[in-house]
């Protein structure tokens, strides 16, 4: 098991967000973290990544307890986080945004992500390699943000709402590109409000409601459970 989240409680000051969240991700899986806006999905990713410390519960990565470790230490262990806000460098070119994030793979047997490999996965970035980040469309920024994270050669990729604010055609293309990452063997935890988008890409799913896990299981079992989907996902 590459990631284990065990009975995690997280709060921002007096505002409690997560109530005993537990989830697990196996190597090579794409696991969806679903739910409506404001249910605690982003806080779960922030807790895993070390950006927000839980006050109870444990987070384990490749068997090591990483609970409360700062984000830079978690990243060094091989975890990559793609935030919803994207946070690219607007004054750097596409190529420079990628090169600044370069980090060697943890093992010589791992695939080494290079600028050229990112361009192969996201072909739309290659023709605009010299364009500054501040002049990119939303879809181009999202591809660049994912590509920049891949340049750190992560073992586990945390994706926070990658389809947010993008046009349907761009969302479709982004889904194909994330699917390619899965085919390459990258492990992905995909946090999404767009449940249909996430379900097409994932092997298993967890559904959050008000900081509690209300469903966990295979995509097949979720698709077969009309009551759960209608109550928590709206379709």
Buried (B, 14 or more C-beta within 10 A) or exposed (E): EBBBBBEBBBBEEEEEBBBEBBBBBEEEBBBBBBBBEEBBBBBBBBBBBBBBBBEEBBBBBBEEEBBEBEBEEBBEBBBBBBBBEBEBBEEBBBBBBBBEBBBEBEEEEBEEBBBEBBBEBBEBBBEBBEBBBEEBEEBBBBBBBBBBBBBBBBBBBBBBBBBBEBEEEBBEBBBEBBBEBBEEEBBBBBBBBBBEBBBBBBBBBBBBBEBBBBBBBEBEEBEEBEEBBEEBBEE
